[in-house]
Amino acid sequence: MAHERIEISPDVMFGKPVTRSTRVPIELILCNLAAGNSPEANLDQHPRPTLEDIHAAQWYAADLIARDEVAFG
């Protein structure tokens, strides 16, 4: 399961979700992808996560959005 690659601990990056066994926040991976960087560029910048971790970050974000109600102002 993709979320097995995601870790949340109050002792790591202030409790933000990170790829397991790294300190690379999911937020950073997603922001890099949103800015147009390829998954490979992410791996060049942060070599510890794997391509599978990047895909897990995307699944994690999609699942969070699917569970929450989105409010439009």
PDB file of N, CA, C and O in Angstrom:
ATOM      1  N   MET A   1       0.842  -1.193   0.000  1.00  0.00           N
ATOM      2  CA  MET A   1       0.000   0.000   0.000  1.00  0.00           C
ATOM      3  C   MET A   1       0.878   1.244   0.000  1.00  0.00           C
ATOM      4  O   MET A   1       1.914   1.286   0.664  1.00  0.00           O
ATOM      5  N   ALA A   2       0.462   2.238  -0.737  1.00  0.00           N
ATOM      6  CA  ALA A   2       1.260   3.453  -0.903  1.00  0.00           C
ATOM      7  C   ALA A   2       1.509   4.172   0.412  1.00  0.00           C
ATOM      8  O   ALA A   2       2.587   4.728   0.620  1.00  0.00           O
ATOM      9  N   HIS A   3       0.523   4.167   1.301  1.00  0.00           N
ATOM     10  CA  HIS A   3       0.684   4.938   2.537  1.00  0.00           C
ATOM     11  C   HIS A   3       1.671   4.311   3.506  1.00  0.00           C
ATOM     12  O   HIS A   3       2.083   4.957   4.470  1.00  0.00           O
ATOM     13  N   GLU A   4       2.054   3.079   3.269  1.00  0.00           N
ATOM     14  CA  GLU A   4       3.093   2.469   4.092  1.00  0.00           C
ATOM     15  C   GLU A   4       4.429   3.167   3.883  1.00  0.00           C
ATOM     16  O   GLU A   4       5.335   3.038   4.705  1.00  0.00           O
ATOM     17  N   ARG A   5       4.552   3.898   2.798  1.00  0.00           N
ATOM     18  CA  ARG A   5       5.780   4.646   2.508  1.00  0.00           C
ATOM     19  C   ARG A   5       5.776   6.031   3.146  1.00  0.00           C
ATOM     20  O   ARG A   5       6.773   6.751   3.080  1.00  0.00           O
ATOM     21  N   ILE A   6       4.657   6.405   3.762  1.00  0.00           N
ATOM     22  CA  ILE A   6       4.509   7.721   4.387  1.00  0.00           C
ATOM     23  C   ILE A   6       4.595   7.554   5.901  1.00  0.00           C
ATOM     24  O   ILE A   6       4.014   6.637   6.482  1.00  0.00           O
ATOM     25  N   GLU A   7       5.326   8.457   6.512  1.00  0.00           N
ATOM     26  CA  GLU A   7       5.512   8.402   7.958  1.00  0.00           C
ATOM     27  C   GLU A   7       5.160   9.753   8.569  1.00  0.00           C
ATOM     28  O   GLU A   7       5.503  10.802   8.025  1.00  0.00           O
ATOM     29  N   ILE A   8       4.475   9.713   9.702  1.00  0.00           N
ATOM     30  CA  ILE A   8       4.154  10.938  10.434  1.00  0.00           C
ATOM     31  C   ILE A   8       4.571  10.720  11.878  1.00  0.00           C
ATOM     32  O   ILE A   8       4.093   9.805  12.549  1.00  0.00           O
ATOM     33  N   SER A   9       5.471  11.577  12.344  1.00  0.00           N
ATOM     34  CA  SER A   9       5.963  11.481  13.720  1.00  0.00           C
ATOM     35  C   SER A   9       6.186  12.894  14.245  1.00  0.00           C
ATOM     36  O   SER A   9       6.752  13.727  13.537  1.00  0.00           O
ATOM     37  N   PRO A  10       5.754  13.180  15.466  1.00  0.00           N
ATOM     38  CA  PRO A  10       5.975  14.521  16.010  1.00  0.00           C
ATOM     39  C   PRO A  10       7.460  14.853  16.157  1.00  0.00           C
ATOM     40  O   PRO A  10       7.826  16.022  16.283  1.00  0.00           O
ATOM     41  N   ASP A  11       8.301  13.844  16.141  1.00  0.00           N
ATOM     42  CA  ASP A  11       9.750  14.060  16.288  1.00  0.00           C
ATOM     43  C   ASP A  11      10.466  14.306  14.964  1.00  0.00           C
ATOM     44  O   ASP A  11      11.660  14.606  14.952  1.00  0.00           O
ATOM     45  N   VAL A  12       9.749  14.183  13.855  1.00  0.00           N
ATOM     46  CA  VAL A  12      10.365  14.350  12.533  1.00  0.00           C
ATOM     47  C   VAL A  12       9.642  15.460  11.789  1.00  0.00           C
ATOM     48  O   VAL A  12       8.440  15.361  11.543  1.00  0.00           O
ATOM     49  N   MET A  13      10.352  16.498  11.434  1.00  0.00           N
ATOM     50  CA  MET A  13       9.822  17.623  10.659  1.00  0.00           C
ATOM     51  C   MET A  13       8.519  18.172  11.254  1.00  0.00           C
ATOM     52  O   MET A  13       7.577  18.485  10.527  1.00  0.00           O
ATOM     53  N   PHE A  14       8.481  18.281  12.579  1.00  0.00           N
ATOM     54  CA  PHE A  14       7.337  18.873  13.287  1.00  0.00           C
ATOM     55  C   PHE A  14       6.024  18.148  13.013  1.00  0.00           C
ATOM     56  O   PHE A  14       4.954  18.755  13.059  1.00  0.00           O
ATOM     57  N   GLY A  15       6.106  16.850  12.729  1.00  0.00           N
ATOM     58  CA  GLY A  15       4.909  16.056  12.506  1.00  0.00           C
ATOM     59  C   GLY A  15       4.352  16.097  11.102  1.00  0.00           C
ATOM     60  O   GLY A  15       3.289  15.535  10.841  1.00  0.00           O
ATOM     61  N   LYS A  16       5.056  16.758  10.189  1.00  0.00           N
ATOM     62  CA  LYS A  16       4.585  16.768   8.802  1.00  0.00           C
ATOM     63  C   LYS A  16       4.837  15.390   8.187  1.00  0.00           C
ATOM     64  O   LYS A  16       5.805  14.720   8.547  1.00  0.00           O
ATOM     65  N   PRO A  17       3.974  14.966   7.265  1.00  0.00           N
ATOM     66  CA  PRO A  17       4.205  13.682   6.607  1.00  0.00           C
ATOM     67  C   PRO A  17       5.497  13.726   5.777  1.00  0.00           C
ATOM     68  O   PRO A  17       5.756  14.686   5.051  1.00  0.00           O
ATOM     69  N   VAL A  18       6.285  12.675   5.903  1.00  0.00           N
ATOM     70  CA  VAL A  18       7.536  12.542   5.151  1.00  0.00           C
ATOM     71  C   VAL A  18       7.581  11.158   4.526  1.00  0.00           C
ATOM     72  O   VAL A  18       6.821  10.269   4.909  1.00  0.00           O
ATOM     73  N   THR A  19       8.479  10.982   3.559  1.00  0.00           N
ATOM     74  CA  THR A  19       8.687   9.641   3.045  1.00  0.00           C
ATOM     75  C   THR A  19       9.423   8.847   4.120  1.00  0.00           C
ATOM     76  O   THR A  19      10.361   9.347   4.741  1.00  0.00           O
ATOM     77  N   ARG A  20       8.997   7.625   4.330  1.00  0.00           N
ATOM     78  CA  ARG A  20       9.520   6.785   5.413  1.00  0.00           C
ATOM     79  C   ARG A  20      11.043   6.737   5.401  1.00  0.00           C
ATOM     80  O   ARG A  20      11.675   6.596   4.354  1.00  0.00           O
ATOM     81  N   SER A  21      11.602   6.856   6.579  1.00  0.00           N
ATOM     82  CA  SER A  21      13.054   6.788   6.808  1.00  0.00           C
ATOM     83  C   SER A  21      13.819   7.949   6.192  1.00  0.00           C
ATOM     84  O   SER A  21      15.034   7.868   6.016  1.00  0.00           O
ATOM     85  N   THR A  22      13.117   9.030   5.865  1.00  0.00           N
ATOM     86  CA  THR A  22      13.793  10.240   5.376  1.00  0.00           C
ATOM     87  C   THR A  22      13.224  11.425   6.143  1.00  0.00           C
ATOM     88  O   THR A  22      12.316  11.270   6.960  1.00  0.00           O
ATOM     89  N   ARG A  23      13.744  12.568   5.882  1.00  0.00           N
ATOM     90  CA  ARG A  23      13.181  13.799   6.428  1.00  0.00           C
ATOM     91  C   ARG A  23      12.641  14.662   5.287  1.00  0.00           C
ATOM     92  O   ARG A  23      12.510  15.877   5.435  1.00  0.00           O
ATOM     93  N   VAL A  24      12.335  14.046   4.169  1.00  0.00           N
ATOM     94  CA  VAL A  24      11.837  14.775   3.001  1.00  0.00           C
ATOM     95  C   VAL A  24      10.318  14.862   3.104  1.00  0.00           C
ATOM     96  O   VAL A  24       9.625  13.852   2.986  1.00  0.00           O
ATOM     97  N   PRO A  25       9.797  16.077   3.325  1.00  0.00           N
ATOM     98  CA  PRO A  25       8.343  16.238   3.477  1.00  0.00           C
ATOM     99  C   PRO A  25       7.584  15.956   2.184  1.00  0.00           C
ATOM    100  O   PRO A  25       8.045  16.281   1.090  1.00  0.00           O
ATOM    101  N   ILE A  26       6.426  15.351   2.332  1.00  0.00           N
ATOM    102  CA  ILE A  26       5.540  15.120   1.191  1.00  0.00           C
ATOM    103  C   ILE A  26       5.204  16.447   0.526  1.00  0.00           C
ATOM    104  O   ILE A  26       5.131  16.537  -0.700  1.00  0.00           O
ATOM    105  N   GLU A  27       5.003  17.463   1.335  1.00  0.00           N
ATOM    106  CA  GLU A  27       4.701  18.806   0.813  1.00  0.00           C
ATOM    107  C   GLU A  27       5.766  19.267  -0.170  1.00  0.00           C
ATOM    108  O   GLU A  27       5.431  19.816  -1.220  1.00  0.00           O
ATOM    109  N   LEU A  28       7.022  19.060   0.141  1.00  0.00           N
ATOM    110  CA  LEU A  28       8.119  19.476  -0.743  1.00  0.00           C
ATOM    111  C   LEU A  28       8.082  18.714  -2.062  1.00  0.00           C
ATOM    112  O   LEU A  28       8.261  19.300  -3.130  1.00  0.00           O
ATOM    113  N   ILE A  29       7.850  17.420  -1.984  1.00  0.00           N
ATOM    114  CA  ILE A  29       7.762  16.611  -3.206  1.00  0.00           C
ATOM    115  C   ILE A  29       6.624  17.117  -4.080  1.00  0.00           C
ATOM    116  O   ILE A  29       6.797  17.301  -5.284  1.00  0.00           O
ATOM    117  N   LEU A  30       5.456  17.343  -3.474  1.00  0.00           N
ATOM    118  CA  LEU A  30       4.299  17.796  -4.246  1.00  0.00           C
ATOM    119  C   LEU A  30       4.505  19.188  -4.825  1.00  0.00           C
ATOM    120  O   LEU A  30       4.103  19.453  -5.958  1.00  0.00           O
ATOM    121  N   CYS A  31       5.124  20.073  -4.067  1.00  0.00           N
ATOM    122  CA  CYS A  31       5.396  21.431  -4.576  1.00  0.00           C
ATOM    123  C   CYS A  31       6.358  21.380  -5.757  1.00  0.00           C
ATOM    124  O   CYS A  31       6.181  22.106  -6.735  1.00  0.00           O
ATOM    125  N   ASN A  32       7.359  20.538  -5.671  1.00  0.00           N
ATOM    126  CA  ASN A  32       8.297  20.392  -6.790  1.00  0.00           C
ATOM    127  C   ASN A  32       7.590  19.868  -8.031  1.00  0.00           C
ATOM    128  O   ASN A  32       7.834  20.347  -9.138  1.00  0.00           O
ATOM    129  N   LEU A  33       6.716  18.886  -7.848  1.00  0.00           N
ATOM    130  CA  LEU A  33       5.962  18.362  -8.994  1.00  0.00           C
ATOM    131  C   LEU A  33       5.027  19.426  -9.566  1.00  0.00           C
ATOM    132  O   LEU A  33       4.914  19.559 -10.784  1.00  0.00           O
ATOM    133  N   ALA A  34       4.362  20.176  -8.702  1.00  0.00           N
ATOM    134  CA  ALA A  34       3.442  21.227  -9.151  1.00  0.00           C
ATOM    135  C   ALA A  34       4.175  22.336  -9.890  1.00  0.00           C
ATOM    136  O   ALA A  34       3.611  22.980 -10.775  1.00  0.00           O
ATOM    137  N   ALA A  35       5.429  22.556  -9.528  1.00  0.00           N
ATOM    138  CA  ALA A  35       6.234  23.586 -10.197  1.00  0.00           C
ATOM    139  C   ALA A  35       6.734  23.124 -11.563  1.00  0.00           C
ATOM    140  O   ALA A  35       7.391  23.879 -12.280  1.00  0.00           O
ATOM    141  N   GLY A  36       6.417  21.874 -11.918  1.00  0.00           N
ATOM    142  CA  GLY A  36       6.811  21.374 -13.220  1.00  0.00           C
ATOM    143  C   GLY A  36       8.047  20.505 -13.213  1.00  0.00           C
ATOM    144  O   GLY A  36       8.492  20.051 -14.268  1.00  0.00           O
ATOM    145  N   ASN A  37       8.605  20.267 -12.048  1.00  0.00           N
ATOM    146  CA  ASN A  37       9.772  19.386 -11.971  1.00  0.00           C
ATOM    147  C   ASN A  37       9.325  17.940 -12.131  1.00  0.00           C
ATOM    148  O   ASN A  37       8.292  17.536 -11.599  1.00  0.00           O
ATOM    149  N   SER A  38      10.098  17.183 -12.853  1.00  0.00           N
ATOM    150  CA  SER A  38       9.774  15.775 -13.061  1.00  0.00           C
ATOM    151  C   SER A  38      10.083  14.972 -11.798  1.00  0.00           C
ATOM    152  O   SER A  38      10.830  15.436 -10.937  1.00  0.00           O
ATOM    153  N   PRO A  39       9.518  13.780 -11.684  1.00  0.00           N
ATOM    154  CA  PRO A  39       9.901  12.928 -10.559  1.00  0.00           C
ATOM    155  C   PRO A  39      11.415  12.686 -10.511  1.00  0.00           C
ATOM    156  O   PRO A  39      12.007  12.609  -9.435  1.00  0.00           O
ATOM    157  N   GLU A  40      12.022  12.568 -11.678  1.00  0.00           N
ATOM    158  CA  GLU A  40      13.474  12.356 -11.728  1.00  0.00           C
ATOM    159  C   GLU A  40      14.236  13.563 -11.183  1.00  0.00           C
ATOM    160  O   GLU A  40      15.267  13.403 -10.529  1.00  0.00           O
ATOM    161  N   ALA A  41      13.731  14.769 -11.448  1.00  0.00           N
ATOM    162  CA  ALA A  41      14.359  15.971 -10.892  1.00  0.00           C
ATOM    163  C   ALA A  41      14.239  15.976  -9.378  1.00  0.00           C
ATOM    164  O   ALA A  41      15.167  16.385  -8.680  1.00  0.00           O
ATOM    165  N   ASN A  42      13.092  15.521  -8.861  1.00  0.00           N
ATOM    166  CA  ASN A  42      12.927  15.381  -7.416  1.00  0.00           C
ATOM    167  C   ASN A  42      13.984  14.438  -6.854  1.00  0.00           C
ATOM    168  O   ASN A  42      14.588  14.714  -5.818  1.00  0.00           O
ATOM    169  N   LEU A  43      14.198  13.336  -7.539  1.00  0.00           N
ATOM    170  CA  LEU A  43      15.176  12.353  -7.070  1.00  0.00           C
ATOM    171  C   LEU A  43      16.598  12.907  -7.129  1.00  0.00           C
ATOM    172  O   LEU A  43      17.436  12.568  -6.293  1.00  0.00           O
ATOM    173  N   ASP A  44      16.865  13.751  -8.107  1.00  0.00           N
ATOM    174  CA  ASP A  44      18.189  14.384  -8.183  1.00  0.00           C
ATOM    175  C   ASP A  44      18.412  15.324  -7.001  1.00  0.00           C
ATOM    176  O   ASP A  44      19.515  15.388  -6.458  1.00  0.00           O
ATOM    177  N   GLN A  45      17.375  16.050  -6.605  1.00  0.00           N
ATOM    178  CA  GLN A  45      17.490  16.996  -5.492  1.00  0.00           C
ATOM    179  C   GLN A  45      17.525  16.290  -4.145  1.00  0.00           C
ATOM    180  O   GLN A  45      18.214  16.729  -3.225  1.00  0.00           O
ATOM    181  N   HIS A  46      16.783  15.198  -4.033  1.00  0.00           N
ATOM    182  CA  HIS A  46      16.650  14.471  -2.763  1.00  0.00           C
ATOM    183  C   HIS A  46      16.821  12.990  -3.064  1.00  0.00           C
ATOM    184  O   HIS A  46      15.837  12.301  -3.330  1.00  0.00           O
ATOM    185  N   PRO A  47      18.036  12.493  -3.028  1.00  0.00           N
ATOM    186  CA  PRO A  47      18.295  11.123  -3.491  1.00  0.00           C
ATOM    187  C   PRO A  47      17.757   9.999  -2.602  1.00  0.00           C
ATOM    188  O   PRO A  47      17.671   8.863  -3.068  1.00  0.00           O
ATOM    189  N   ARG A  48      17.396  10.262  -1.357  1.00  0.00           N
ATOM    190  CA  ARG A  48      16.930   9.166  -0.494  1.00  0.00           C
ATOM    191  C   ARG A  48      15.552   8.635  -0.859  1.00  0.00           C
ATOM    192  O   ARG A  48      15.367   7.418  -0.869  1.00  0.00           O
ATOM    193  N   PRO A  49      14.571   9.488  -1.161  1.00  0.00           N
ATOM    194  CA  PRO A  49      13.284   8.923  -1.583  1.00  0.00           C
ATOM    195  C   PRO A  49      13.435   8.192  -2.924  1.00  0.00           C
ATOM    196  O   PRO A  49      14.351   8.467  -3.700  1.00  0.00           O
ATOM    197  N   THR A  50      12.533   7.278  -3.170  1.00  0.00           N
ATOM    198  CA  THR A  50      12.532   6.531  -4.423  1.00  0.00           C
ATOM    199  C   THR A  50      11.376   7.013  -5.303  1.00  0.00           C
ATOM    200  O   THR A  50      10.534   7.800  -4.870  1.00  0.00           O
ATOM    201  N   LEU A  51      11.355   6.533  -6.521  1.00  0.00           N
ATOM    202  CA  LEU A  51      10.246   6.865  -7.414  1.00  0.00           C
ATOM    203  C   LEU A  51       8.932   6.363  -6.813  1.00  0.00           C
ATOM    204  O   LEU A  51       7.899   7.020  -6.944  1.00  0.00           O
ATOM    205  N   GLU A  52       8.969   5.215  -6.162  1.00  0.00           N
ATOM    206  CA  GLU A  52       7.775   4.685  -5.497  1.00  0.00           C
ATOM    207  C   GLU A  52       7.318   5.617  -4.375  1.00  0.00           C
ATOM    208  O   GLU A  52       6.117   5.767  -4.150  1.00  0.00           O
ATOM    209  N   ASP A  53       8.265   6.246  -3.669  1.00  0.00           N
ATOM    210  CA  ASP A  53       7.921   7.205  -2.624  1.00  0.00           C
ATOM    211  C   ASP A  53       7.224   8.430  -3.214  1.00  0.00           C
ATOM    212  O   ASP A  53       6.280   8.955  -2.624  1.00  0.00           O
ATOM    213  N   ILE A  54       7.684   8.876  -4.361  1.00  0.00           N
ATOM    214  CA  ILE A  54       7.062  10.031  -5.016  1.00  0.00           C
ATOM    215  C   ILE A  54       5.625   9.693  -5.415  1.00  0.00           C
ATOM    216  O   ILE A  54       4.715  10.502  -5.232  1.00  0.00           O
ATOM    217  N   HIS A  55       5.432   8.507  -5.956  1.00  0.00           N
ATOM    218  CA  HIS A  55       4.070   8.084  -6.308  1.00  0.00           C
ATOM    219  C   HIS A  55       3.208   7.948  -5.058  1.00  0.00           C
ATOM    220  O   HIS A  55       2.027   8.295  -5.076  1.00  0.00           O
ATOM    221  N   ALA A  56       3.788   7.449  -3.981  1.00  0.00           N
ATOM    222  CA  ALA A  56       3.046   7.337  -2.715  1.00  0.00           C
ATOM    223  C   ALA A  56       2.636   8.712  -2.207  1.00  0.00           C
ATOM    224  O   ALA A  56       1.544   8.871  -1.662  1.00  0.00           O
ATOM    225  N   ALA A  57       3.498   9.703  -2.379  1.00  0.00           N
ATOM    226  CA  ALA A  57       3.167  11.072  -1.958  1.00  0.00           C
ATOM    227  C   ALA A  57       1.954  11.587  -2.730  1.00  0.00           C
ATOM    228  O   ALA A  57       1.080  12.241  -2.161  1.00  0.00           O
ATOM    229  N   GLN A  58       1.907  11.291  -4.013  1.00  0.00           N
ATOM    230  CA  GLN A  58       0.766  11.715  -4.824  1.00  0.00           C
ATOM    231  C   GLN A  58      -0.514  11.002  -4.388  1.00  0.00           C
ATOM    232  O   GLN A  58      -1.563  11.637  -4.287  1.00  0.00           O
ATOM    233  N   TRP A  59      -0.446   9.712  -4.133  1.00  0.00           N
ATOM    234  CA  TRP A  59      -1.610   8.960  -3.656  1.00  0.00           C
ATOM    235  C   TRP A  59      -2.068   9.480  -2.305  1.00  0.00           C
ATOM    236  O   TRP A  59      -3.267   9.619  -2.062  1.00  0.00           O
ATOM    237  N   TYR A  60      -1.119   9.766  -1.429  1.00  0.00           N
ATOM    238  CA  TYR A  60      -1.439  10.275  -0.098  1.00  0.00           C
ATOM    239  C   TYR A  60      -2.227  11.584  -0.209  1.00  0.00           C
ATOM    240  O   TYR A  60      -3.252  11.756   0.451  1.00  0.00           O
ATOM    241  N   ALA A  61      -1.742  12.498  -1.044  1.00  0.00           N
ATOM    242  CA  ALA A  61      -2.416  13.787  -1.226  1.00  0.00           C
ATOM    243  C   ALA A  61      -3.804  13.587  -1.836  1.00  0.00           C
ATOM    244  O   ALA A  61      -4.766  14.227  -1.412  1.00  0.00           O
ATOM    245  N   ALA A  62      -3.910  12.715  -2.815  1.00  0.00           N
ATOM    246  CA  ALA A  62      -5.207  12.456  -3.442  1.00  0.00           C
ATOM    247  C   ALA A  62      -6.195  11.890  -2.435  1.00  0.00           C
ATOM    248  O   ALA A  62      -7.366  12.269  -2.428  1.00  0.00           O
ATOM    249  N   ASP A  63      -5.728  10.988  -1.589  1.00  0.00           N
ATOM    250  CA  ASP A  63      -6.608  10.416  -0.571  1.00  0.00           C
ATOM    251  C   ASP A  63      -7.054  11.456   0.441  1.00  0.00           C
ATOM    252  O   ASP A  63      -8.204  11.439   0.880  1.00  0.00           O
ATOM    253  N   LEU A  64      -6.158  12.365   0.819  1.00  0.00           N
ATOM    254  CA  LEU A  64      -6.540  13.424   1.757  1.00  0.00           C
ATOM    255  C   LEU A  64      -7.632  14.312   1.167  1.00  0.00           C
ATOM    256  O   LEU A  64      -8.590  14.670   1.851  1.00  0.00           O
ATOM    257  N   ILE A  65      -7.481  14.657  -0.084  1.00  0.00           N
ATOM    258  CA  ILE A  65      -8.471  15.505  -0.742  1.00  0.00           C
ATOM    259  C   ILE A  65      -9.797  14.766  -0.878  1.00  0.00           C
ATOM    260  O   ILE A  65     -10.860  15.363  -0.710  1.00  0.00           O
ATOM    261  N   ALA A  66      -9.740  13.485  -1.178  1.00  0.00           N
ATOM    262  CA  ALA A  66     -10.959  12.690  -1.349  1.00  0.00           C
ATOM    263  C   ALA A  66     -11.747  12.578  -0.041  1.00  0.00           C
ATOM    264  O   ALA A  66     -12.972  12.458  -0.067  1.00  0.00           O
ATOM    265  N   ARG A  67     -11.059  12.617   1.088  1.00  0.00           N
ATOM    266  CA  ARG A  67     -11.727  12.463   2.383  1.00  0.00           C
ATOM    267  C   ARG A  67     -12.291  13.765   2.928  1.00  0.00           C
ATOM    268  O   ARG A  67     -13.237  13.739   3.715  1.00  0.00           O
ATOM    269  N   ASP A  68     -11.742  14.889   2.535  1.00  0.00           N
ATOM    270  CA  ASP A  68     -12.167  16.178   3.063  1.00  0.00           C
ATOM    271  C   ASP A  68     -13.183  16.833   2.162  1.00  0.00           C
ATOM    272  O   ASP A  68     -13.201  16.617   0.950  1.00  0.00           O
ATOM    273  N   GLU A  69     -14.020  17.630   2.769  1.00  0.00           N
ATOM    274  CA  GLU A  69     -14.919  18.458   1.982  1.00  0.00           C
ATOM    275  C   GLU A  69     -14.150  19.689   1.554  1.00  0.00           C
ATOM    276  O   GLU A  69     -13.463  20.314   2.362  1.00  0.00           O
ATOM    277  N   VAL A  70     -14.263  20.032   0.307  1.00  0.00           N
ATOM    278  CA  VAL A  70     -13.572  21.191  -0.219  1.00  0.00           C
ATOM    279  C   VAL A  70     -14.532  22.369  -0.197  1.00  0.00           C
ATOM    280  O   VAL A  70     -15.614  22.302  -0.780  1.00  0.00           O
ATOM    281  N   ALA A  71     -14.147  23.435   0.465  1.00  0.00           N
ATOM    282  CA  ALA A  71     -14.986  24.631   0.558  1.00  0.00           C
ATOM    283  C   ALA A  71     -14.459  25.688  -0.406  1.00  0.00           C
ATOM    284  O   ALA A  71     -13.254  25.925  -0.493  1.00  0.00           O
ATOM    285  N   PHE A  72     -15.350  26.295  -1.101  1.00  0.00           N
ATOM    286  CA  PHE A  72     -14.984  27.385  -2.012  1.00  0.00           C
ATOM    287  C   PHE A  72     -15.537  28.677  -1.434  1.00  0.00           C
ATOM    288  O   PHE A  72     -16.708  28.764  -1.065  1.00  0.00           O
ATOM    289  N   GLY A  73     -14.668  29.679  -1.362  1.00  0.00           N
ATOM    290  CA  GLY A  73     -15.077  30.952  -0.775  1.00  0.00           C
ATOM    291  C   GLY A  73     -15.744  31.791  -1.732  1.00  0.00           C
ATOM    292  O   GLY A  73     -16.154  32.902  -1.399  1.00  0.00           O
TER     293      GLY A  73
END
